[in-house]
Amino acid sequence: MTRAMAEREKSGGSIVGRRGILARCLRGLRGEEGATLVEFGLSAAAMFGLLFGVLQTCLAVYSYDFTSEMARDGSRYMIVRGAKCTGGTAFGCGASNSDVQAHLRAENFPAINMNNLTTHTYWYTAAAAPPNMTWSTLCATDTYSAACGVQGNAVKVVVTYVFAWNMPYMSPFTINMTNSSEMVISQ
C-alpha cells in the first residue's frame, strides 16, 4: 500500500467518501430532524384550540339553557306567592324580586357561578277577562305590591346570567344571556 493510500484511509477514505460525509453534514443543516417537532407543535396548538372552543361553546349553550330554566323556576315561585297566598312570611308570601333572586341563587347548578345571576320581576294587570286574557298594563317592577299580586294578574321574571368566555389564544370576554318567563298568578 502506498503512502497516499494510507493517508486517505486515515483521513476518512476516498474523496467520494469525504463528499458523503460533507453531504450528510449539509443535510443536517437544513433542519429536517426538527421538522416533526415543529409540525406537531403547530397542529397540537390548533387541535387544542378547537377542542377548548368546542368545550366553551357547550358550556355557553348549557348556561343559556340554565337561564331559561331559572326564569321558569322564578315565575313558578312567584305565581304561588301572590295576594291570596296562605302561610305568611314563613312561606314567602308577598315575595319580591330579592326573594326570587335568593331562591334562584340557592339552586346549585354545576359549572354555574350563581353570583353572576340577576333577576328582575314585573307584575302586569289583566287588561281583558278570561278566556282572552291579555296583560298590557305594568303594575309594579321588582317590589311586591298586594294590589299587583292579585290572582289573575301576570308576573314576569327576567333572568340575566353573565357568562365568562375563556379561551386559550384569546382575551377573555363576557356574554350576557337573558331569558324571561311570564305566568298567571294562581294564589
For each residue, the residues with C-beta under 8 A, 3 or more apart:
1: 5 6
2: 5 6
3: 6 7
4: 7 8
5: 1 2 8 9
6: 1 2 3 9 10
7: 3 4 10 11
8: 4 5 11 12 13 14
9: 5 6 13
10: 6 7
11: 7 8 18
12: 8 17 18 21
13: 8 9 16 17 18
14: 8 17 18
15: 18 19
16: 13 19 20
17: 12 13 14 20 21
18: 11 12 13 14 15 21 22
19: 15 16 22 23
20: 16 17 23 24
21: 12 17 18 24 25
22: 18 19 25 26
23: 19 20 26 27
24: 20 21 27 28
25: 21 22 28 29
26: 22 23 29 30
27: 23 24 30 32
28: 24 25 32 33
29: 25 26
30: 26 27
31: 34 35
32: 27 28 35
33: 28 36
34: 31 37 38
35: 31 32 38 39
36: 33 39 40
37: 34 40 41
38: 34 35 41 42
39: 35 36 42 43
40: 36 37 43 44
41: 37 38 44 45
42: 38 39 45 46
43: 39 40 46 47
44: 40 41 47 48
45: 41 42 48 49 169
46: 42 43 49 50
47: 43 44 50 51
48: 44 45 51 52 168
49: 45 46 52 53 167 168 169
50: 46 47 53 54
51: 47 48 54 55
52: 48 49 55 56 167 168
53: 49 50 56 57 167
54: 50 51 57 58
55: 51 52 58 59
56: 52 53 59 60 165 166 167
57: 53 54 60 61
58: 54 55 61 62
59: 55 56 62 63 111 163
60: 56 57 63 64 163 165 175 177
61: 57 58 64 65
62: 58 59 65 66 111
63: 59 60 66 67 111 112 161 163 177
64: 60 61 67 68 163 177 179
65: 61 62 68 69
66: 62 63 69 70 109 112 161
67: 63 64 70 71 159 160 161 177 178 179
68: 64 65 71 72 179 181
69: 65 66 72 73
70: 66 67 73 74 104 107 117 119 159 161 179
71: 67 68 74 75 157 158 159 179 180 181
72: 68 69 75 76 181
73: 69 70 76 77 103 104 107
74: 70 71 77 78 100 103 104 119 121 157 159 181
75: 71 72 78 79 155 156 157 181 182 183
76: 72 73 79 80 183
77: 73 74 80 81 92 95 100 103 104 157
78: 74 75 81 82 95 100 121 155 157 183 185
79: 75 76 82 155 183 184 185 186 187
80: 76 77 85 186 187
81: 77 78 85 91 92 93 94 95 99 149
82: 78 79 85 149 150 151 153 155 185 186 187
83: 94 146 147 149 150 151 185
84: 150 151 187
85: 80 81 82 91 92 93 94 187
86: 91 93 187
87: 90 91 92 93
88: 91 93
89: 92 93 94
90: 87
91: 81 85 86 87 88
92: 77 81 85 87 89 95 99 103
93: 81 85 86 87 88 89
94: 81 83 85 89 144 146 149
95: 77 78 81 92 99 100 103 144
96: 99 100 121 142 143 144
97: 100 101 119 120 121 142 143
98: 101 102
99: 81 92 95 96 102 103
100: 74 77 78 95 96 97 103 104 119 121 157
101: 97 98 104 105 117 118 119
102: 98 99 105 106
103: 73 74 77 92 95 99 100 106 107
104: 70 73 74 77 100 101 107 114 117 119 159
105: 101 102 114 115 117
106: 102 103
107: 70 73 103 104 114
108: 114
109: 66 112 114
110:
111: 59 62 63
112: 63 66 109 116 117 161
113: 116 117 164
114: 104 105 107 108 109 117
115: 105
116: 112 113 161 162 163 164
117: 70 101 104 105 112 113 114 159 160 161
118: 101 159 160 161
119: 70 74 97 100 101 104 157 158 159 160
120: 97 141 142 157 158 160
121: 74 78 96 97 100 141 142 155 156 157 158
122: 138 140 141 142 155 156 158
123: 138 139 140 141 144 145 148 149 153 154 155 156
124: 135 136 137 138 139 153 154 155 156 182
125: 135 137 139 148 150 153
126: 129 133 134 135 152 153 154
127: 133 134 135 136 137
128: 132 133 134
129: 126 132 133
130: 133 152
131:
132: 128 129
133: 126 127 128 129 130 152 184
134: 126 127 128
135: 124 125 126 127 153 154 182
136: 124 127
137: 124 125 127
138: 122 123 124 141
139: 123 124 125 145 147 148 153
140: 122 123 143 144 145 148
141: 120 121 122 123 138
142: 96 97 120 121 122
143: 96 97 140
144: 94 95 96 123 140 148 149
145: 123 139 140 148 149
146: 83 94 149 150
147: 83 139 150
148: 123 125 139 140 144 145 153
149: 81 82 83 94 123 144 145 146 153 155 185
150: 82 83 84 125 146 147 153 185
151: 82 83 84 185 186 187
152: 126 130 133 184 185
153: 82 123 124 125 126 135 139 148 149 150 184 185
154: 123 124 126 135 182 183 184 185
155: 75 78 79 82 121 122 123 124 149 182 183 185
156: 75 121 122 123 124 180 181 182
157: 71 74 75 77 78 100 119 120 121 180 181 182
158: 71 119 120 121 122 178 179 180
159: 67 70 71 74 104 117 118 119 178 179 180
160: 67 117 118 119 120 176 177 178
161: 63 66 67 70 112 116 117 118 176 177 178
162: 116 174 175 176 177
163: 59 60 63 64 116 174 175 176 177
164: 113 116 172 173 174
165: 56 60 170 172 173 174 175
166: 56 172
167: 49 52 53 56 170 172
168: 48 49 52
169: 45 49
170: 165 167 173
171:
172: 164 165 166 167
173: 164 165 170
174: 162 163 164 165
175: 60 162 163 165
176: 160 161 162 163
177: 60 63 64 67 160 161 162 163
178: 67 158 159 160 161
179: 64 67 68 70 71 158 159
180: 71 156 157 158 159
181: 68 71 72 74 75 156 157
182: 75 124 135 154 155 156 157
183: 75 76 78 79 154 155
184: 79 133 152 153 154
185: 78 79 82 83 149 150 151 152 153 154 155
186: 79 80 82 151
187: 79 80 82 84 85 86 151
